Amino acid sequence: MDLRDVVWRKSTRSSGGGNGDCVEVADAGEVVAVRDSKDRSGPVLTFPRTAWRTFVDGATRH
């Protein structure tokens, strides 16, 4: 999977306190890509859209 052309955005749930705890997400077609904004050249996790939606829905309920 080529992630060079995806548009990354900072998660709205990332910490804004200046400590750098940020997650970035990108729409990558059939999957959602997730990376650490402090290590943009590091590993990227990918999740099927349905799995990501289930995760986000569960996280926002708690």
C-alpha positions in Angstrom: 0.0 0.0 0.0 1.4 3.4 -1.0 0.8 6.0 1.7 2.9 8.7 0.2 0.0 10.7 -1.3 -2.5 10.5 1.6 -3.4 13.6 3.5 -2.7 13.2 7.2 -4.6 15.1 9.9 -4.1 15.4 13.6 -6.7 13.6 15.6 -9.2 15.9 17.3 -8.7 13.8 20.5 -4.9 14.3 20.6 -3.5 16.2 23.5 -3.2 20.0 22.9 -1.1 20.6 26.0 2.2 21.0 24.1 3.6 17.6 25.2 3.5 16.2 21.8 1.0 13.4 22.4 -0.5 13.4 18.9 -2.0 10.8 16.6 -2.4 11.5 12.9 -5.0 9.7 10.8 -5.4 9.5 7.0 -8.0 8.2 4.6 -6.2 5.6 2.6 -9.0 4.2 0.4 -10.3 1.0 1.9 -8.4 1.5 5.2 -7.6 4.2 7.7 -3.9 4.8 8.4 -2.7 5.9 11.8 0.8 7.2 12.9 2.5 9.0 15.7 3.0 12.6 14.7 6.3 12.7 16.6 7.7 9.9 14.3 6.3 10.6 10.8 8.7 8.4 9.1 8.1 5.6 11.6 5.6 2.7 11.4 2.0 3.2 10.2 -0.9 1.1 11.4 -3.8 0.4 9.0 -7.3 -0.6 9.9 -10.3 -1.6 7.8 -12.8 1.3 7.9 -15.4 -0.7 9.8 -12.8 -1.7 12.5 -11.7 2.0 12.9 -15.3 3.2 13.1 -16.0 0.6 15.8 -12.9 1.7 17.7 -13.8 5.5 17.5 -17.4 4.9 18.4 -16.4 2.8 21.5 -13.7 5.4 22.5 -16.1 8.3 22.3 -18.7 6.5 24.5 -16.4 6.1 27.4 
